[in-house]
Amino acid sequence: MKTLVVYAHPVEGSFNSCVRDVVVEYLSQQNHEVRLRDLYAENFDPFLSANERALHHTPPSTRPELARDVEDLRWCEAIVFVYPTWWSGLPAMLKGWIDRTWMNEVAWVLPSGANTIRPQLINIRRLVAVTTHGSSKFVNAMQGEPGKRIISRSIRVMCNKFCRARWIALYSLDNSTPADREKHLATIGQRVVRALR
């Protein structure tokens, strides 16, 4: 499967970077064709300017600086998001990547005279979120897990109508032991591959 891994964490050597490495290595070993986007390392600009927002209904050619992102989205059959959950949701870097790249004529179109957008990323059949939470599952459930909703509801509906979204989370990272983290790293690759089947 053509798999795009979108990674968002500013600190190399963080636990999330270890998760990223295991996921990419395991996918490659299982013969997935993998492209990695490390948003912080690439210095991706998540800022949606007023000028860019004014281009909201124009084709992607009006934003040539995002050509690689557009090509990646049109190429992949699956996306694996690897990121920490901060303040109940996606890091601003990742949210900015979605805001800027899931654009008209890439993720959706609004045909003339229509009142609802139509999905365009029908090539994408699997979405997997791999995230860490400092707090417990209970706390996140009480908050409504907005990051999970963005990926499993908002993002998924722009993909193939049979697209499945999977959520793989390590909760209570702040209170976890080295053994807890090692166990997570030992199983995360297999869990992601299973989610992509």
Buried (B, 14 or more C-beta within 10 A) or exposed (E): BBBBBBBBBEEEEEBBBBBBBBBBEBBBEBEBEBBBBBBBEEEBBBEEEEEBEEBEEEEBEEBEEBEEBBEBBBEBBBBBBBBBBBEBBBBBBBBBBBBBBBBBBBBBBBEEEEEEBEBBBEBBBBBBBBBBBBBEEEEBEEBEBBBBEBBBEEBBBBBBEEBBBBBBBBBBBEEBEEEEBEEBBEEBBEBBBEBBE
